[in-house]
Amino acid sequence: MKKFINEEIIKNYILINKLSKSKFSKQCGISVETLNKILKSGICRRLTSLCKISKFMNVPISVLLTY
């Protein structure tokens, strides 16, 4: 299955800001399980989760998507 999310951007954000996955997901308002699924598969089943991540990272959703 094709990946729709560029998970490297999220991983780099977590590394640069020295956040744990649990702290990042809590600040985004998503579960750790959801974050792990996104980072593992590159697919997000809920648009709201992707919106929450982009809002927390202060980037447009289009930055997180692959084409």
C-alpha positions as CSV (number, residue, x, y, z in Angstrom):
1,M,0.0,0.0,0.0
2,K,1.2,3.5,-0.9
3,K,2.3,5.8,2.0
4,F,0.4,9.0,2.1
5,I,2.2,10.7,5.0
6,N,5.8,11.7,5.1
7,E,6.5,10.3,8.5
8,E,10.2,11.5,8.4
9,I,8.9,15.1,8.9
10,I,7.2,14.0,12.1
11,K,10.1,12.0,13.3
12,N,12.5,14.9,12.7
13,Y,10.2,17.3,14.5
14,I,10.2,14.9,17.5
15,L,14.0,14.6,17.5
16,I,14.7,18.3,17.0
17,N,12.3,19.3,19.8
18,K,13.6,16.5,22.0
19,L,10.1,15.1,22.6
20,S,9.1,11.6,23.4
21,K,6.4,9.9,21.3
22,S,4.1,10.0,24.3
23,K,4.7,13.7,25.0
24,F,4.3,14.6,21.3
25,S,1.1,12.7,21.0
26,K,-0.3,14.1,24.2
27,Q,0.4,17.7,23.0
28,C,-1.2,16.9,19.7
29,G,-4.3,15.4,21.3
30,I,-3.9,12.0,19.7
31,S,-3.1,8.6,21.2
32,V,0.4,7.0,21.2
33,E,-1.1,4.1,19.3
34,T,-2.3,6.4,16.6
35,L,1.1,8.1,16.3
36,N,2.9,4.7,16.2
37,K,0.5,3.5,13.4
38,I,1.2,6.7,11.4
39,L,5.0,6.4,11.9
40,K,5.0,2.7,11.0
41,S,2.7,2.6,8.0
42,G,2.7,6.2,6.7
43,I,-1.1,6.1,6.7
44,C,-3.5,8.0,8.9
45,R,-7.0,6.6,9.0
46,R,-8.6,9.8,10.5
47,L,-8.2,13.2,8.9
48,T,-8.7,14.8,12.4
49,S,-5.6,13.1,13.7
50,L,-3.6,14.6,10.8
51,C,-5.1,18.0,11.4
52,K,-4.1,17.9,15.1
53,I,-0.5,16.9,14.2
54,S,-0.2,19.7,11.6
55,K,-1.8,22.2,14.0
56,F,0.6,21.3,16.8
57,M,3.6,21.4,14.4
58,N,2.4,24.7,13.0
59,V,2.7,23.4,9.4
60,P,0.0,23.0,6.6
61,I,-1.3,19.5,6.2
62,S,0.1,19.5,2.6
63,V,3.6,19.5,4.1
64,L,2.9,16.2,5.8
65,L,1.5,14.5,2.7
66,T,3.4,12.7,0.0
67,Y,2.5,13.0,-3.6
